[in-house]
Amino acid sequence: MKKPTFLERLTGSVNVDAYDEVLDSDEYHEETPHEESTEDFAEDSEWHGNQGPDDGDPQEGELPVDMYQTGDDVVIRALIAGVSPEDLDISITRDMVTIKGAREEMQEAADNDYYHRELFWGSFARTLLLPEEVLIDEAEAQEKHGLLEIRLPKVDKNRSTKLAVKSHAHK
């Protein structure tokens, strides 16, 4: 018996007992490609932790953030525990925010003495496209207990003003 197609198995148009016979047969297993062993994979690639595959330079991490809006502001929050506020570089344009910094590791144990290593150390950055234009001159950033909060006032597009026309005509 030939191997049933995916559609035949899905719709049940093939006898299940006949399908089991095909799976149990030696012919089916000979047709199936053999999986590569994990040893072959280990020889082909190496894991470098926080390093890129081609260079020894540590990779820059991406800072996880929350971004939401209130009636007047776009608010960005990020956990920056272990980073001094003076060591943060925050750049703002009317439609984009970039946050850069570095978290320095204080290694108190040898690498092979760690049971778990899950914390991120090193430089990080995050660039966010803002959903609305903001007033960059009125932006505020504050840090409290390792939480960075950036408040960006939205541009009020409904605001209008009357513009007086000046005349330079001689009287």
Buried (B, 14 or more C-beta within 10 A) or exposed (E): EEBBEEEEEEEEEBEEEEBEEBEEEEEEEEEEEEEEEEEEEEEEEEEEEEEEEEEEEBBBBEBEBEBEEEEEBBEBBBBBEBBEEEEBEBEBEEBEBEBBBBBEEEEEEEEEEEEEEEEBBEBBBBEBEBEEBBBBEEBEBEBEEEEBBBBBBBBEEEEEEEEEEEEEEEE
